[in-house]
Amino acid sequence: MPAFIQMGSEKHFSSLHTTLCATGGGAYKFEQDFRTMGDLELCKLDELDCLVKGVLYIDSVGFNGHSECYYYENPTDNERCQKLPFNLENPYPLLLVNIGSGVSILAVYSKDNYKRVTGTSLGGGTFFGLCCLLTGCSTFEEALEMASHGDSTKVDKLVRDIYGGDYERFGLPGWAVASSFGNMMSKEKRESVSKEDLARATLITITNNIGSIARMCALNENINRVVFVGNFLRINTISMRLLAYALDYWSKGQLKALFLEHE
Amino acid sequence: MAERGGRGSGHSSLDKSITLPPDEIFRNLENAKRFAIDIGGSLTKLAYYSTVQHKVARVRSFDHSGKDIENEPLYEISVQEEITARLHFIKFENTYIETCLDFIKDHLVNTETKVIKATGGGAYKFKDLIEKKLGLKVDKEDVMTCLIKGCNFVLRNIPHEVFAYQKDSDTEFRFQTNHPNIFPYLLVNIGSGVSIVKVESEDKFEWIGGSSIGGGTFWGLGALLTKTKKFDELLQLASKGQHTNVDMLVKDVYGGAYQTLGLSGNLIASSFGKSTTADKEFSKEDMAKSLLHMISNDIGQLACLYAKLHNLDKIYFGGFFIRGHPVTMRTITYSINFFSKGEVQALFLRHEGYLGAIGAFLKGAEQDNPNQYSWGENYAGSSGLMSTSPDVYPMQRTRSGTFDMLEMDRLERPLVNLPLLKDPSTYIPDTVDLTDDAMARKYWLTCFEEALDGVAKRAAASQPDSVDAQERAEKFRQKYWNKLQTLRQQPFAYGTLTVRSLLDTREHCLNEFNFPDPYSKVKQKENGIALKCFQSVIESLDSLDWEERQFALVKGLLAGNVFDWGAKAVSDVLESEPQFGFEEAKSKLQERPWLEDSYSQWLQRLKEGPPHKCALIFADNSGIDIILGVFPFVRELLSRGTEVILACNSGPALNDVTYSESLIVTERIAAMDPVIHSALRDEKLLLVQTGSSSPCLDLSRLDQGLAVLVRERQTDLVVIEGMGRAIHTNYYAVLRCESLKLAVIKNSWLADRLGGKIFSVIFKYEVPCK
């Protein structure tokens, strides 16, 4: 590992050198900077590694009376919705979707064999960032709290808003969002929505999009279990239930969304 | 989802005061047969099918039996009315809809139609208005079905419909060759939301996915964030912003050594990741830019995931988010390149805005079988692709900005690829891409400008008995001048700009003002004169030994190309001493070795190889060229046992020989020459039309009859002569059989470019590699 970092830093040095010279930075300072950054990078890489290992560990000790891994049954039904333990006896392959400020999607084939499939910049940071701009909130918790009291259908344009109901030609249900924030093209509607509605719409937009990309990756990688982890899901039941529902609905039951208790 | 919404508030304040110039828009309404309308959130696209009456020059052989033919012209030329079918498409802002409907009502006289096909999100809203104004029943058609029908139609019928967008290169618009097989493809329509449709055949398509993050998200969220109401203004803001002030980049998250993750530090790790604070102000521009990147990247990523899953590598993008906006075409292209690692190409369509209207129209016209015909874009009647960026192209956006038009002519017969093309999917007819080559573009545009007065004068002079010939000639001059100016500013307006497209546009403009064949009289005269010399030319050729004769035949082919026979001085010489003119022309030719010279290989082929089975010859000029150049060559081939297919243009272009003229000329030669006579009788010499009315030659759009014959007769030699067909086009065309391309370069600039002088000779004999 040290040799690897050494090699990386040398390569890096040469690639950044010209840039720094161009902006007038000194070579000495540059090296200092680089060392700091190198440390940072090391830390991050560990985090990603730990993440994969953690998920796998959980699954190996999953029988201690309290399962770490769970899924939602009836996620859209407030009355009947419940968390149920999921037995990850044979975990591979699985798609690991880590939702932090951005999103990384990893395909895990075995304990040491995983690859980064893709990622998206529309993640927790986007939800929080947009909420700050749209509602003036200042914490993630505050943004989530607002979202829990809002109605996104005032902000989003649904299929039924365009076609009067389902769009049968394409088998699209009327309740599906046709255009996120689509109603906000109209001045009157912009003036009639609340901050809570906007926060909710932001949350729904980001969550649906993550679900959609995860679903496509799962299909392309031929994996049918998707484990969602990351800060974004902390105390965020709305997103988890929506992910569970969206994955099930759009895959016609082929894909299962899984979550972890102590991720 | 083509719904655009948003701008509907102007409904009550319709601008009724505008007056429509009827000779420019809504043309040929009196004969309109069928209507379709596509009403989007802000633009209406109207389609109608009409017949156009225009003048055509017809030639008809005189009955010469028992007459003194010495002082009579060879054949009779008459100008007749011909009726052809034309598709008209007009795009205008919804605010004009009532005015336009009134105008249509007033001008619609002959129509028997009872219904109007309608599509688009606004079709519901304006249904009552249309039914009341036009007295036609509105028949709704599915938006996506129309889009795809329209898309298939333009992909099949409009050359250079498709382009890739490259902002940072000299050529922003990289037009694509039409692939003979357009399926399968992915159509990603970015309206308020995103629809992803896989199209597998004419009638088979499937909605495979979509996304709610689309144009409506950019517009709606953008309006909330920046308090800017209009979509175009939001795009303007975005083009001035810096997204890095708002977005969190990979290097912001991971520090320096993100490269080990396989990521570039400048990638966006979290869109709006830096705006997670309540105290900082962000500029409108930066937020709009960040939003644009977020949405474009997301759409690109999903499109790539769908393309991968369905194993497709072509994605056409459309919808109002894209529609001619360089900013969004650029970000979408970037995103597709990034996520597919260059394996998938983001493609755009020149007439993307018309797809719905075209499709709705086709739905209503199914009984006319529009898909059985080939259609051609009429350059004279179409506005072309305009840049929507007012900063870049501030000129001439007044009326064309309000009313955009597309006209397509129904061609008499279907056009297909020449079966002998080595690879039809990579064949590019044109030698120089003037969109790409700024120097060549400047030269040719100036060249066409300078020649314009002369062309207008000749057009007027060709109709001395017409009272309004001068006036029409002036209108023609003005129209073509304006086209040239448009092309100077926006070379990509009609696809790749080429010498061919400049020539074709001029022909379209001439036809537009009823100058179907300005050279008809000149051609008639020259054909008559040349015929008189035919026998003596044949006699002198026959007196030569074999090898000398082969060379003389080739020189004869080239000599027909030397002079601009239309010039008065030349025709004077010809009239007094026609033989002298032909000899004089030969003497002007460059001495061997020619600029491009594979004559020795050709000679050797004739000497040592078996006779060709069948030669396909594309003829060029009337008069000396066809009669004293091509025919002796044809006669020699026939004598060797080679069958000959002689292909001439279906319609007139400059002084090129037309199919109907070639019939008369051949008949007259046959009367003098037993070889030609028996070849015609035994069907060893066949006359066909090319399907084209261009001075250039597009081997991917040829008359179906010609293609059938070429296959039947097992054609193994293609001869292409003249600058237009062998240099401006097809110079680099690769065929599956032997080919001869010959021309004399009559333009010193072009000669200079190719490394030669004026009257340099191109003799290119090519044998396909085994």
Interface residues (C-beta under 8 A of the other chain):
Chain A: I5 G8 S9 K11 H12 S15 L16 D33 F34 T36 M37 G38 D39 L40 E41 L42 K44 L45 G100 S101 G102 R116 T118 T120 S121 L122 G123 G124 G125 T126 F128 G129 L130 C132 L133 L134 G136 C137 S138 F140 V155 D156 K157 I162 R169 F170 G171 L172 A176 V177 A178 S179 S180 F181 G182 N183 M184 M185 S186 K187 R190 L198 T205 N208 N209 S212 I213 M216 C217 L219 N220
Chain B: M1 E3 G5 G6 S9 G121 D142 M144 T145 G191 S192 G193 S195 W207 G209 G210 S211 S212 I213 G214 G215 G216 T217 W219 G220 L221 A223 L224 L225 K229 V246 D247 M248 V253 Y254 G255 G256 A257 Y258 Q259 T260 L261 G262 L267 I268 A269 S270 S271 F272 G273 K274 S275 T276 T277 A278 F282 M287 M294 N297 D298 Q301 L302 L305 Y306 K308 L309 F339
